[in-house]
């Protein structure tokens, strides 16, 4: 390894000397989950041999090791192998070191009977607070704000009023619940109301308007290949059901993590079905919808949560979808397609500063980070999500230029409950 004189020949030369490393080398230039495991075991063995002190390894070593793996395997991502810890701030909870290298290190370290380093000593917490926009409302924004509350004017007039009082509405959202916000503005309770929320999204993220549509063809192809490889999908997916199949199967790519039941103050692991329903719900008849919404509302309410926005498809089969909706606080916004529903649902989360559902948080986080490339002060880097992105890019190489274009947005916002 380049950062150690013992391995001037590089990572591959070392792997060739280690039995786990030789197994990893069999995969060639592109790693799969099995070869990553062999690679990680080999590298961690090396780190323990040359860089441990009392069976402890400084986190800077993990950073360098992850960087060298990516240098040798360009299709990999460093965040698959190591994500450094971050201290608690007023906008986010403390996070701990994670990633394949660190997880393997923890496992070996525990077998050796020692404690595990959790905090990166070289990480310096930023002391800068979130900057306020400092933008003053337009002179007639107060009038526009009042007109919206009274539901005065045509839709075009309300669109303009909505634009004029953007700053005042954002201020209201910072200090109030979303259901209070929707109640305050009756225009959100009509079918075209979602277009005003899209207008807010475009104002916040003008470069992201067509992000999903640009990448969808390649993302859908990768998700289908992923499902076929796992034998969860059959070899042929009909064109007229393709989008519905992709959206239905997409949540199953993610492993349900342990989440907190706020009512009982205990942890639980949701089922794959429940994970999927937080994102996409398929029913055969519209008459089933009220029952399903009540059922899901009761489930999340018992856990101290609220029912967050999600997508609904109505039809006997995926080939015969009659209608698609985005559900938000009792409203069912009718969409033209499955893809539009995903796009609108995500943008509504951003426009309302809404928290992603506790159970399905990783699904929306992936879409936010890798599809729309929106990065916020509340983000928590996930090695497992980075690995999923790498695997999807391997299955559909054209996807790489969309998921790994290096774009970053330093956007700061606070998620809140609906």
Beta strands, then each sheet from edge to edge (+ up, - down):
strand 1: 258-261
strand 2: 266-269
strand 3: 280-283
strand 4: 310-315
strand 5: 321-328
strand 6: 331-335
sheet 1: 1+ 2-
sheet 2: 3+ 4+ 5- 6+
end
